[in-house]
Amino acid sequence: MEHDYLLLRLDAPLQSWGGVAFDPVRPTRPFPTLSAIAGLLASALGWTYRDGERTTSLQDSLDYAVRQLREPRVIVDYQTADLEGIGTAGWTRWGVEKRSGSAARGTQILWKHYLADGDFLVAVGVFDGSPVNVDQLQDALLEPARPLFLGRKSCLPARPLLASRVTSASAFDALVEYQVPECEGERRSSSRRDMIVWYADGRGPVEGDPEFVWDRRDFSEDRFGGERIVRRIRVNGPVPPEPRETI
């Protein structure tokens, strides 16, 4: 049985898809994560962190997979901030708040990891029980309720996020079948293209390398909500057309 999928193009100079953080080190996963995609869609819909239960429901209803179009490199940003005596309120995910505790005093040091020059194609569909349907997600991505970013507020996309809408048997199949326009260039590998694809266990080939990933979030409690098995596989994509000479 086939379903509708939205194809999101996540292309940016910098993006960051948070892994399990060990303060003050803030790592990134090598691909856009489940909770991050759910948060991005929720933001496009105009939901806030106070809509945590609805966002968690959306996250758990997503059928999604990720295809790497351009391999990124990891860079580390060393950050320091002297907060002693500031005591002023600032914008947070919950609204305008003041910092408290140890985070409001002294010099704070962070090592934030980013993916530089990455380019990903993400297929997103929804299972039964989702609080929204694909049509509503498409409308939200075409006219998002607020500015969207790729993992962190400083990571702005280089192009509109919605690339296409397709019909396929699964998110994995949607990615493998989709032909990226040649002018938007994936690298050629002889006459075929090699793809790296990440997908949920049971939603693609069993030959993919399995990995436990902590990327499910409980948005109501604002903390990670569990692990899942993600598989990674390198596959050959559709044969690109041969270039034709023009005069």
C-alpha positions as CSV (number, residue, x, y, z in Angstrom):
1,M,0.0,0.0,0.0
2,E,1.4,3.4,-1.0
3,H,1.3,6.6,1.0
4,D,2.0,10.3,0.5
5,Y,5.4,11.6,1.6
6,L,6.9,15.1,1.7
7,L,10.5,15.5,0.7
8,L,12.4,18.1,2.7
9,R,15.7,19.4,1.5
10,L,17.9,20.3,4.5
11,D,20.8,22.2,2.9
12,A,22.8,24.8,4.9
13,P,26.2,26.1,5.7
14,L,25.8,24.8,9.3
15,Q,23.3,22.5,10.9
16,S,23.3,20.6,14.2
17,W,21.2,17.6,15.2
18,G,21.7,17.1,18.9
19,G,23.0,13.9,20.3
20,V,23.2,13.0,24.0
21,A,24.9,16.0,25.6
22,F,27.6,15.7,28.2
23,D,27.9,19.3,29.5
24,P,29.7,21.3,28.4
25,V,30.1,19.2,25.1
26,R,27.1,19.4,22.8
27,P,27.5,16.9,20.0
28,T,25.6,16.4,16.8
29,R,24.2,13.3,15.2
30,P,25.4,12.7,11.5
31,F,21.8,13.0,10.2
32,P,18.6,14.9,11.1
33,T,17.0,13.2,14.1
34,L,13.4,12.2,14.8
35,S,12.8,14.7,17.5
36,A,14.4,17.5,15.5
37,I,12.2,16.8,12.5
38,A,9.1,16.7,14.8
39,G,10.2,20.0,16.4
40,L,10.8,21.6,13.0
41,L,7.3,20.6,11.8
42,A,5.7,21.7,15.0
43,S,7.3,25.1,14.7
44,A,6.1,25.4,11.1
45,L,2.6,24.6,12.3
46,G,2.9,27.4,14.9
47,W,2.9,25.1,18.0
48,T,5.0,26.1,21.0
49,Y,6.7,24.1,23.8
50,R,3.5,24.3,25.7
51,D,2.0,22.1,23.0
52,G,4.4,19.3,24.1
53,E,1.9,16.5,24.3
54,R,0.7,17.3,20.7
55,T,4.3,17.5,19.4
56,T,5.2,14.2,21.1
57,S,2.2,12.6,19.4
58,L,3.3,14.0,16.0
59,Q,6.8,12.7,16.6
60,D,5.6,9.2,17.4
61,S,3.4,9.2,14.3
62,L,6.1,10.1,11.8
63,D,7.4,7.7,9.2
64,Y,10.6,9.3,8.1
65,A,14.0,8.4,6.6
66,V,17.1,10.5,5.6
67,R,19.3,10.4,2.5
68,Q,22.7,12.1,2.4
69,L,23.2,14.2,-0.7
70,R,26.4,15.8,0.3
71,E,28.7,14.6,3.1
72,P,29.3,17.2,5.8
73,R,32.3,17.7,7.9
74,V,32.1,18.2,11.7
75,I,33.4,21.4,13.1
76,V,33.5,22.4,16.8
77,D,32.7,25.9,18.0
78,Y,34.3,26.8,21.4
79,Q,32.1,29.3,23.1
80,T,32.5,31.3,26.3
81,A,30.2,33.8,28.0
82,D,30.7,35.8,31.2
83,L,27.3,35.9,32.9
84,E,28.4,37.4,36.2
85,G,26.2,40.3,37.2
86,I,24.0,40.2,34.1
87,G,20.8,39.2,35.9
88,T,18.6,40.2,33.0
89,A,15.8,38.3,31.3
90,G,16.3,36.8,27.8
91,W,14.3,34.8,25.2
92,T,14.1,31.1,25.8
93,R,12.1,28.3,24.3
94,W,9.5,28.9,27.0
95,G,9.3,32.7,26.5
96,V,11.2,35.5,28.2
97,E,12.8,34.2,31.4
98,K,15.7,34.9,33.7
99,R,18.5,32.4,34.1
100,S,18.9,30.9,37.6
101,G,21.3,28.6,39.4
102,S,24.8,27.9,38.2
103,A,23.9,28.8,34.6
104,A,23.4,32.4,35.7
105,R,26.8,33.0,37.3
106,G,30.4,33.1,36.1
107,T,32.0,32.1,32.8
108,Q,30.1,29.4,30.9
109,I,32.1,27.3,28.5
110,L,30.6,25.2,25.7
111,W,31.9,23.1,22.8
112,K,29.1,23.0,20.2
113,H,29.4,20.6,17.3
114,Y,28.0,21.4,13.9
115,L,27.7,19.7,10.5
116,A,29.3,22.0,7.9
117,D,28.2,22.1,4.3
118,G,25.8,19.2,4.8
119,D,22.9,18.5,2.4
120,F,20.1,16.0,3.3
121,L,16.9,14.8,1.7
122,V,14.3,13.8,4.3
123,A,11.1,11.8,3.5
124,V,8.3,12.5,6.0
125,G,4.9,10.7,6.2
126,V,2.4,10.1,9.0
127,F,0.8,7.0,10.4
128,D,-2.8,6.7,11.5
129,G,-3.4,8.6,14.8
130,S,-1.2,11.6,13.8
131,P,-2.6,14.9,15.1
132,V,-2.1,16.4,11.6
133,N,-2.2,15.0,8.0
134,V,0.3,15.4,5.2
135,D,-1.8,18.2,3.6
136,Q,-1.5,20.2,6.8
137,L,2.2,19.6,7.0
138,Q,2.6,20.7,3.4
139,D,0.7,23.9,3.9
140,A,2.8,24.7,7.1
141,L,6.1,24.2,5.2
142,L,5.0,26.4,2.4
143,E,3.9,29.1,4.8
144,P,5.5,28.4,8.1
145,A,4.1,30.2,11.2
146,R,7.6,31.3,12.2
147,P,11.2,31.2,10.9
148,L,12.6,27.7,10.7
149,F,16.2,26.5,11.4
150,L,18.1,23.3,11.2
151,G,18.7,22.2,14.8
152,R,19.9,25.5,16.3
153,K,18.7,29.1,15.8
154,S,21.9,30.1,14.2
155,C,21.5,27.3,11.5
156,L,19.4,28.9,8.7
157,P,18.5,26.8,5.6
158,A,20.0,27.7,2.3
159,R,16.8,27.0,0.3
160,P,13.1,26.4,0.8
161,L,12.6,23.2,2.8
162,L,9.8,21.6,0.8
163,A,11.3,20.0,-2.2
164,S,8.5,17.7,-3.5
165,R,5.6,15.5,-2.6
166,V,5.6,11.9,-3.8
167,T,3.7,8.6,-3.4
168,S,5.6,5.5,-2.3
169,A,5.4,2.4,-0.2
170,S,7.7,3.7,2.6
171,A,9.9,6.7,3.4
172,F,12.9,4.6,2.5
173,D,11.5,3.8,-1.0
174,A,10.5,7.4,-1.5
175,L,14.2,8.5,-1.0
176,V,15.7,5.8,-3.2
177,E,13.3,6.4,-6.0
178,Y,13.5,10.2,-6.1
179,Q,15.8,11.7,-8.8
180,V,17.4,14.9,-7.6
181,P,17.8,17.4,-10.4
182,E,21.3,17.2,-11.9
183,C,21.8,20.9,-11.5
184,E,21.4,20.5,-7.8
185,G,24.2,18.0,-8.0
186,E,24.9,14.8,-6.2
187,R,28.3,13.4,-7.1
188,R,28.3,10.8,-9.8
189,S,29.8,7.4,-9.1
190,S,30.5,6.0,-12.6
191,S,27.0,5.7,-14.2
192,R,25.2,5.4,-10.9
193,R,25.0,7.3,-7.7
194,D,25.8,5.9,-4.3
195,M,23.5,6.9,-1.4
196,I,23.7,6.7,2.3
197,V,20.3,6.3,3.8
198,W,19.2,6.2,7.5
199,Y,15.8,4.7,8.3
200,A,13.9,3.1,11.2
201,D,14.3,-0.6,11.9
202,G,11.7,-2.5,10.0
203,R,11.0,0.3,7.5
204,G,13.7,-0.7,4.9
205,P,16.3,-3.4,4.1
206,V,17.4,-5.7,7.0
207,E,21.0,-5.5,5.7
208,G,21.4,-2.0,7.0
209,D,23.8,-1.6,9.9
210,P,21.8,-1.2,13.1
211,E,22.5,1.4,15.8
212,F,20.6,2.4,19.0
213,V,19.9,6.1,18.8
214,W,18.5,8.3,21.5
215,D,16.5,10.8,19.4
216,R,13.0,10.4,20.7
217,R,11.9,13.3,22.9
218,D,9.2,13.8,25.5
219,F,8.3,17.3,24.6
220,S,6.0,17.7,27.6
221,E,8.8,17.1,30.0
222,D,11.5,18.7,27.7
223,R,13.8,15.7,27.9
224,F,14.8,12.6,25.8
225,G,12.1,10.0,25.9
226,G,13.8,6.8,24.7
227,E,15.9,5.0,22.1
228,R,15.1,3.3,18.8
229,I,17.0,1.3,16.3
230,V,18.1,3.2,13.2
231,R,19.7,1.4,10.2
232,R,22.3,2.9,7.9
233,I,22.9,1.5,4.4
234,R,24.8,2.5,1.3
235,V,22.7,1.8,-1.8
236,N,22.8,2.7,-5.5
237,G,20.3,5.3,-6.6
238,P,18.5,5.7,-9.9
239,V,20.6,5.9,-13.1
240,P,20.9,9.6,-14.1
241,P,20.3,10.5,-17.7
242,E,23.3,10.8,-19.9
243,P,24.2,14.4,-20.7
244,R,23.3,15.6,-24.2
245,E,25.4,17.9,-26.3
246,T,23.9,21.2,-27.1
247,I,24.9,23.7,-29.7
